Each structure stands twice: as structure tokens, then as C-alpha cells.
Amino acid sequence: MRPERAAPGPTRVGVDVGGSKAEAVAIDPSGAIIARARRATERGSDGVLATVRAAIEDLGSTDVASVGIGIPGQIVGGTVRNAVNLGVAELDLAGELERSLGVPVAVQNDVNAAALGAHALLARDKSARPSGDLFAYLNLGTGIAAGVVLEGRLWRGWGGTAGEVGHVSIDPAGPECPCGQRGCIETFAGGASVARRWGRGGELPVRDVFDAADAGDPHALVLRADLARGVAAAVHVLVLTMDPVAVVIGGGVARLGDRLLDVVRSELHERSARSAFLTSLRLADRIELLPPDSAAGALGAALTPTR
């Protein structure tokens, strides 16, 4: 995908590296996206580096001031570790890119980058609710995690685990989670867990579950109800612990759109009906979907401060 338009003048560049594609944006000093490009992701350390460099070149910007990268895995400084879906065990991504590009480079976990980008998009959208001092982004993908933005900056907590709502246990007798607990939110609503419990393959198993549930399949109805329960629990936890002005939902599972929102809001309304306290929190009214073509991850990566 070629850039939407050339990016003149000093720009900040962000690249969101996903398992199948990488998206790059260039932003001007106001934070507006002025160029955008997309290409397939190559696996392995060399492949990731080649992908990022090519995506930046695709933007056509001749004066890059800084580069930010959003990428799955554990981020320590500018190093990426255990990005399993990309085939990367350990890669000094910032160091390698700084040497070849000659500009400062910041590396950010992809969910945190998307949280920054979603917050910026919400703040710029004059028709949306106020962005507020505290904002949460809930990523529903292979697993589940949230990014929290406080006064325009990421809030990571003491040890960097703020937002790991996917590993909050909501059923001690529930399915076993790879983290060692049982009944974690992720075991009910994570894409990988739903696919495993569905057990019928398919390109988009979560969508297949919803289709089968619409047709009355008993197993699919249980899985869809569990997914709604898990996502609603994540929203519930985020609101009760942080009281964000909004919980914006993104990630692969969010591509279900209103089909997902409908079942999650129904679950939240059912929970609230039993509690005047929960009713007062207006849980269902706080959630919204991240537009699927918003480039929030790349935008947030561009907005990440460099070292």
C-alpha cells in the first residue's frame, strides 16, 4: 500500500508491527496523520527490521525527526523479547534502527501504542465524548490486555503490569490459563481460547462462533455467552479500579463490530440490573469500538516519546 500522500517537512513516524501486516504513519507537529502506508510483515529479527525500514521508506518522507515502533512482546528499553508470533526471541530494535536511520527510535508494546493512539483520536474527534484525564483501551485479540492513558501519558503501574486485565480470574473453577490460574478473563474471551474451545478450525473462529450461535448451535451459544461475560468483566474491572471516561475496544475480535457490542452491552445491563451501584456507573454507556481502519497503533507509536 503506497502512502496516502507525501509527508513534507519534519515528521514523526510510527510503525505498528503486527503478525501479518505492518502499518506506518507520518504525523505533523500537531499530531495529524499526513501520510500512511502498509505492507506485509516478514518474520524473524531480520524480517522485522526489513519490514520496518521498508514501511518507513514507503511513506515518502524525506525529513524524519523520530521513529516509534509498536510491536508485540516484552519491551525492555528498546529491546523486544519473546515476540512469538513474529518469530523474534530477542532484538535490539531501537538500537538497530537508530544505527541505520540516524534518528531517535522509541519502542512500545503494541497494546500501549494503540492506547496512546486511540486516546489521541478521541481527543481530536470533536463529535466524541471528552477524552478526559483517564482513558482505557481494551485490546481483544489472541489474548486480552488494556492500555491506560492518564493525562495524555501511558500509566504502566509500579512493575509495568497495569492493564493486564486478561489475567484477572473470574471463575476459580473455569478453564485453565497458561498463566497458571483458572478462569481468567482471557480464557473466556481471548481469541486463541475461543478458537481452542470451538475446535472446528476456520479462518476467523470467533466470527464462526457468532454465526453458529445466530443459527442456534448450543455449543456456540455457550462460547458467545462466555465471551460476552469475559469482555464485560474486563470493562467492569477497568471501571471499578480506574473510573476511565471511556473504554475503547479494539483488536481482531473487535472486528465483529456491533455484533460484539450488542452482546457485551446486554451482559453489562444484566449485571447492572441487580445493583443500583453498578447502574449508577453506566458501564454499557462507557464502551465504544475503535474504528477498524483508524491506524491507532501506528499513531500511538509515533506519539511515543523517544529516549
N, C-alpha and C positions, 0 to 999 in steps of 0.2 A: 504494500500500500504506500503510495507516494504521499508527500506532505500535502495538507490542505492548501497551504500557501507558504511562500518562503518566509523565513524568520529574520528580518533585518535588525541590525544593531545588537548591542549586548543582550544576551538572553541567558536564562537559566533553563537547563534541560532536565527532564525527568524521564526515567525509563522504568516501566513496570514489567518485570520478567516473570512470565507465567510458564506453566508446564508445556503449553502448546504454542503460545504466541507471546511476543514482546511488543508493548506499545510505548511509543516515545512522544513527548510533547516538548515544545519550547514555549516559555512564558515570558511576557514583558515585565518591566519593573512593577506594574500594577497587579501582576498575578494572572492576567488574562492569557488564555491559550492562543498563540499566534501561528503555530504550526503543529502538525500531528502526523505520525507515521506508524506503521505496523508491519511486522514481519514474523515469520515462523521462528520458534526458539530452537537452537541447536543444543544438544545435551552435552554434559561434561564441562569441566572447567574451561577448556579451550573453546568449546562451543558457546558457552555463556558469554565469554569475553568477546568472541567474534560477533555474536548477536547484538550485544550492547553497542559495540563500535559501529556496526552497520546501521543499526536503528538511528543512532545519532547522526550519522552521515546522511541518512535518508531525509532528515529534517531540512537539510539545505542551509543550516545556519552557519555563517562564517565567523561569528564573534560570540563564542560561548564563554560565559563568566564562571559557571559552575555546573556540575552534574550531580543528580541524585538518583539512586537506584533503589527500587522496591523489589524485594526478592524473598521467596520462602526460605525458611531455615532459621537457624540460630545466628544472630548477628552479634559479634564481639568486636567493637570498634568498627573497622572497615572490612572485617573478615566474615565470610559466610561459612557456616558449618552445617553439615547434615541436611542439605537441601536434596532430600532423597528423590523427589520427582524430577529433579534436574540432573541427577547423576553427579552431584557435587558433594564430596566429603569435606573438603576444606579449601577455601580460595580467598586469597587476599585481594578481594575485588577492588576496593578503593585504591590500594597501592598500585596494582597493575594498571588500572585506568589512569591514575594520576601520572604515571610514568609515560604512558603513550599519548595522553590527551593534553597534558601540560596545564590542567586546571584542577581546582579543588573538587574532590568527589566525596559525597556522603552516601552511606549505605544504610538502608532501613528495612526492617521486616515488612513484608508486603501488606499485611493487615494494618499495621500502624500507618504506613504510607497512604493506604486507602482512607483511613480515618481522617488524616490531615486533609486529603483532597476532598472528601465528602463534606467536611466542615467548611472548607473554603467555598465550595459550590453552593452550600446552603446559605452562607453569609452573603454571597453575591446575588442570589436569586431574590429579588425584591418582592416577588409574589409568595415566597415561602415564609414559614414562621421565623421569628427572630432566631439567630444562630445561638444566642445565649452564651453564658460563661462556661457551661459544662455540656458536652455533647458526646454521644456514644455511637460508634459504628459497629454493627454486628455482622460478621462475615460468616455466611453459611456456605461452606464448600465441602471438601473432603472431610475436614474437621470443622470445629466451631471455635471462634475466638472473637474478642471485641477489642477495639482500639478506643481509647478515651482521650478527648481533647479538652483541656482546661485552659480557659483564657487564651485560646489560639495556639497552645503548645501541647504536645503529647504528654500525658501523665502515665508514667510507667510503674509507679509504686517503688517500694524500697528495693526489691530484688528484680524488678523488670517483669513481674508476672501479672501486673494489673490488666484486667480484661480477659483472663483465662477462664471465662465462664463455662467453656465446654467441659471442664473437669470438675464442675460442681455436681455432686451426686444428689439426685432427686428420688432415687429408689434403691435402697441398700440391697434389695433382692433382684434388681434388674440385671441386664446383660453385663458381662464382664468387659471392662475397658482396658485397652493396652497400658493405661497409666497405672493399673493395679487396683483401682477401685471398681465398684459395681454401680450400675445405674447412673453413670454420668450423663449429663445433657447430651454430650456428643454421641453416646451410644444409641440415643433415640432419634436425634435429628441430624447428625453428621452424614454427609453424602455417602461415604465409604461404608458406614454402619448400615444405612438403609439398603444399600446395594447388596451387602452381605446377607442381611436378613431376608431380602426379597429372593435372592438366589436364582434369578432367571436370566441373568446377563442383560444385554441390551446396551445401546449407546448412551442413553440417559435414563438409568434405572429409576431415579426419583420421579421423573415425568411419567414413566411407565406405571409406577405405583399409583400416582394420581389418576391416570387414565383407567386403570383397572378398578380403583376404588369408585370412580364415577359409574363404572359398569356393574358395581355391586360385589366385586370379588372380596370374600370375607378376610383373607389374609391381607390384602391391600388396604382394606378399611382399617384394620388394626395398625398397620405401619403408618398410614396417613395420620391417624389419631395420635400415635406416639410422636410423630414428627411435630405436629402442632403443639403437643404437650411440651416437647423439649424446647422449641423456639419460644413459646410463651413463658416457660420457666426462665430462659435466658433474659428475656425482656424484664420479667418480674425481678430477677436478681439485680440487674443493672439499675432499674428504677429505685428499688428499695435501698440499695447501697450507695448510689451516686446521685440520684434525682436529676438525670440529664433532661434538658429541654426537649430532646428528640432522640430516638433510637432509629438510625437509618440502617436498613438491612440490605446487604449486597452479597456478592459471591455467586457461585454457579447455581446453587439451589434457588436463589432469588430470581432466576430467570423464569421461574414459574409465574411470576407476576401476581396478578390479583387472585389467582387460584391459591397461592400460598398465603397472601394477606388475609383472604376470607377465612381460612380455617384457623389461622393464628388469632385473628381478632375474635372469632367465635369462642375459642378456648379462653381468651383473656376476659371476655364478657361473662363467660360461665363462672370463672374464678371470682370475678368481682361481684357477681350477684349474691354470693354468700357472705360478703364482707362490706360493710359501709366504708371501712377504712380503704380497702382496695378500690372501691367505686370512686372515692374522692381523688385517687391518684390518676384516673383517666388513662389507664395503661394502654388500651387499644388505640386511643387518640394520639399517642406519642410515636407510634411506629409508622414508617413510610419506607418505600423502596428506593434504592439508589437507581437512577436511570441506567439501563444496561449499557449504553454507549457513552457514558459520562467521562471516561478516562480518569476517574478519581485516583486510581493507584499511581499513574504516571504524574498527575498533577501534584499529588501529595509528595511524591519523591522529589519533584523539582523544588517544592517548598521546604524540604528538609534542610536545616542549616548544615553547612559543611564544617569540617574540623578546623 
